[in-house]
Amino acid sequence: MPGTPDITLIGGGIMGLLSARELALAGLTVTVLERQKIGREASWAGGGIMLPLYPWRQDPSITTLVNASLTLYPTLTETLHSETGIDPEYLTSGLLITENPDYPAALKWCQRNHTPVESAPESLLTRLNGPFEQPLWLPDIAQIRNPRFIKALKADLLTKKVTLLEDCTLQGVRCKNNRITSLTTSQGVLPVNHLALTTGAWSGQLWQTLWPNAKANTLKVQPLKGQMLVFDSPQGLLDPMILAGDRYLIPRKDGKILAGSTVEKMDFDKTTTAQAKQSLTDFALNLLPDLKPYPITHHWAGLRPGSPNGIPIIGLHPTLNNLSINCGHGRSGLIMAPASARLLTDLICQRTPLVDPSPYQLNAQTL
């Protein structure tokens, strides 16, 4: 079809943008459709820790994508910074995990995955309120500043001639002979060569809307709301990231400290609540009393794409031969994103895959 991109992606978050970048680097023409503004959902709202929370408690297939992504991130962020002038602020700030009841499993995971572990610095522990239970200090864990990463990715894609259509809502699909032929959108009918869904928390809802009569019409991806807030603290107040239970503090390059996050099943409700704000505030001030003089300047919420066991869905549709999907990364989307995008591109381009694709396939467990 003249003028039709090789690949059309629905969803302009981290998964969509990185997938578009990989596909463009493979020599394909790419269009990204986003129903709002590029990258303004979970990709913008996240904390940016370069490690899943307690990865030894999660499925090994998650670690596979994490390790593959960690080999890609340094060069990726350096390239984006040099080519766009936007610094994603990829910083190796280290991570202190204050409570580790499964300490032996944590150590084994770190050893297997070549993640250095050291004794927690006493100078840091004395500034924090416990409880402490076999704390782990992981000095090589990095972070990234999500909004700056998104801005850099968007600028980079524009230089690569990727078409970004914002405020473009997908309304329907047309299929013929097990192929998607076109999309009906708020900006008109768009012909399709290959369609990839990178629609995050909206993937399950969109699936039901597009294929309501399919035999298996529920893609098992649901929104998980997370609320966060940020303190306007000065540089040097806290250097490493702190994980305590299921909450954390993340100090940014400019000194501001993020406190997060909640995990709530509230459908697509992104409103912030006074209860969550108070809970996060109490957590942050109790853990790091030095924060007490500094004001909270922002409180927000995002919707993570939850999936069964947190395992993402990356692969080709079993019957629609020009449809693929890359979604369902839960709380670990950022750290799995580069490898997920590379794997999707490998499958579409029929290249040797970066990792074994079988754990992430679209199948009866994910439908």
N, C-alpha and C positions, 0 to 999 in steps of 0.2 A: 504494500500500500504506500504510494508516494506520500511523503511528509509524515508518515506514521513512525513514531520512535520504535527502536528495537525493544525497549523495555519501558513499561509504564508502572510506576510504583504508587500505591495509595498509602499515604502516611508520611509526614515530613518530620518525624522525630529522629533520634539518634540512629535507630535501626534503618529508617528509610534513607537518611542522608549518607550514612556510611555505605549502605548497599549501593546507592546511586554512584558514589565515588568509585567503589570497586568495579562496578559495571562499566563506568566511563573509562577507567584505566584499562579495562579489557577491550576497549575499542568500540563499545556499543553506544548508540544514541539513547538518551534517557530523559524521561519526563517524570517529575514528582508532583502528585496532587496532594494538597493539604487542605483540610476543611476549615482551618483557622489560619494562624500565622505559623511559619516554619519553626518547629522545635519548641513550642510554647506549652507543651503538656509535661508529662513526667520527665522528659529529657531536660527541661529547663529547671524543674523543681527539685531534682535529686541532690544528694550530698556530694557524691563524687569519690567515695572511698574505693581504692583500687584493690578490693578484696571482698568477696561475699562475706556476710556476717556468719562467722563460725562455719567455714566451708567443710570442716570434717564432719559436720552433722548433715550434709547435703549429698545428693546423688553424685557419684563420680563423674557422670557426664557433664555436670556443671564445672567441675574442676578442669576437665579437658578443654572446654572453651575458655575458661579463665586463663589457664597457662598459655594457650595459643595467643590470646589477646595481649597478655603481658609482654610477649616477645615483639608485638607489633606497635604498642603504644608509644614508646620513646621516639622512634623514627617518625611515626605519624604526627605526633604533636610538634616535633621539631620542624617537620616539613610544613605543616599548617602555619606555624609561627613565621617561618622565613618567607613563605609565599604570599601570606595575607597581611602580615604585620600585626595580627591579633594573637596575643599570647594566651593559650588555653590554661596556663598556670598548672602545668603538670609538675608537681612537687613531691619529692621523696621526704615526707615529713615523719614517717614512722607511725605505728599504731600500738597503743597500750590496751590490752584486753584485761579488765580488772578481775573478772570472775571466770574461772575455768574448772567447773566440777568434773569435766571430762578431759582433764589435763593430759593423761597418756595418749588419748586419741588425737588431741591437738598436736602434741609433739610428733607423733608418727606421721600425721599429715604434713607437717612442716618439713620433716626429714625427707619424706617421699617426694615432695614438690620443691625441694631446694630453697625453702623459705627460711632465712636466718632467724634464729631465736636467741635472745639474750635475757639476762636477769633485768627486771624492771629497774630503771634508775631511781635510787633512793631520793634524789633531789626532786623528782617528779611526784613520787608517792606521797611525800610529806606535804605537798600542796593540795592533795586531793582527799576528799572524804571517802572512806570505803563504803561497803565492805570490800575487802580484798580476799580473793580465794585463788591461790596459785596464779598470780598475775603473769601474763605473757607480754614480753616486749618484742615487737616485730619491727626492727629498725628500717627495713627496706620497703615497707608498704608506702605507696604513693597516693596522691589524690589529684583530682582535676576539678577545675571550676566550670561546672556544667554550662552556664549561660555563655561564657567566653568560648568554650569548645564549640557550641552550636553556632555562634557568630562566625567563628573561623571556618567551620565546615560549609556554612552557607556561602561565604565569600569564595571559598575554594571551588565549590561546585559551579558557581557562575563563571569563573575563569575557564572551567572545563566544558562550558557550553551545555551544561545540564539545564533543562527547562524546569523552573519552579513555579507551579500554579498555586497560589494561596487563595483562601476563601473559596475553595472549589469543593463542593459537596458531592459525593457519589450517591446517585439515586437509583441506579439499576444497571444490570448487565444484559447483554444480548449474546446468546450462545448458538452455535450451529456445528453439528458434527463433532461434538466433544471439544469445541474450541470457543473461547470468548472472542467475539468479533468486534464489540464496541462497548463503550460505557456511556450511560446517560448521566450527565452531571449538571450542576447549577450553572455551568459555563458552556453548556451545549453537549452534543454527541461527539465523542472522541473515539476514533478507531484504535484497535489494539493489535499488536503482534504478540506480546507476552505481558501478562499482568502479574505483579508481585504485591502481596498484601503485607505491609509493614505498619499495621494500624494499632499496635499497642493494646491498651486496655479496651479499645472499642472493637477489637477483632471478633469476639464472639457475637456481639450485637449486630455488627455489619454482616457477618456470615448468615445469620438468620434472616436479615432483611433481603439479602441478595438471592438466597436459595431457600425460601420458606417451605417449599414442597419436597426438598431433598430427603431421602430416606434417613440419613443421619444429618440433621440440620442444626446441630449445636456444636460449635467449636468451643472447647472448654477453656476459654480465657475470660476472666472476670476482673473488674476493677477493684483494686485495693487502695483505699485512700491513705495517704501519708501526710501529716501536718508537720511543719518545721518552723523555726523562727531563728532570727539572727540578732546577736548582740553587737552594738557598736563599740567594740573594745579596741585598744591600741595594739600596735605591733609589739610582739614579744611577750604578751600576757600568757600565751600558751603556744608552744611550738608543735608538739605531736598531736595526732588524733587520739581520742579516748573512746573506747567501746565499753559500756557498763550495762550488763544485761542486754536488753534489745534496743538501747538508746545510745547516742553518741554525741560527742563534741568534735567539730571540725574547724580548726583555725585556718583562715585564708591568708594569702600572701600579704594583704593589707592590714591584717590583725583582726578583722571581724571574725566572730565565732558562731558557727551554725550549731543549733541544738535540734536533734531529731531522734526518732520520728515515730509517729503513731502508725498503727496498721489497723484499718477499719474497713469493714464490709458495709459500705453505704451506697451501693450502686454507683451512679455517676454524679453524686453530690460532692462538689468540691468546696463547699463553704467551710470556712474556718470556724472553730468553736472556742468559747471562753474556757470551757473545761480543758480542752487539749492545750491551750496556751498556758493555763495555770500549771498543768501537769508537767509540761516541758520546761517551764520556768523553774518550778520547784526542783526538778531533776538537775538542771544545769547549775543552779546556785548552790545546791547541796553538794554536788560533785566537785565544783570548782568555786569556792567561796570568793575568790578574787574577782569574780564576775559581778558581784553585787553593785558596785558603783555605776555600772554601764547600762544604758537604756536598750530596750528591745526596739529595733527600728522596722522590722518587717516580720509578718506572720503569714504563711501561705500553705496551700495544699496542692498535691498532685495525685494522679491516679496511676498506680503501677499496674502492669498487665500480669495478673496472677494466672498460673497454669498448674495442672496436676504435678505435685512434687517439685514445683519450681523449674521443671525442665522445659526449655523453650521448644517451639515447634518451627523447624527449619527444613524446608524440602519442597518437592514438587507434588502437585495434586495427583492422586492415583488415576483419575479418569479424565479430568479436564487437562488436556495436554499442553496448554500454554498458561497455566496458573501455578504460582509458587507462593510460599508464605514464610515469613520470618517474624515471629511474635512470641509472646508468653514468657518473657524473661524475668518476671517477678521483680524482686528487690535488687537483682544483680544485672540489670540490663546494661548499664554503662560498662561494667568490667567484662561482659561477654560480647559487647557489640562489634569490635573489629573482627574477631574470629567468626562471629555469626554472619557478618556481611561477606567475608571472604568465602565461607562455606556456601552461602546462597549463590554467589557468583560462580563458584566452581561447578555447582550442580546445573545451573542454567547454561553455562558454557561447555558443559560436558568435559571439564578438566578433572585431573586427579584431585580429589578433595583434600583440603587442609587437614581435616580430622575425619574419623569414621562418622558418616552421616546417620547411621542406623538408629542411634538413641533419640534423634530429633524428628523422625519422619512423621508425617501426617498419617495417622492410623486410627484404629478403633479406640485406643486409649485417649487420644486427643480429640476425637469426635464424639 
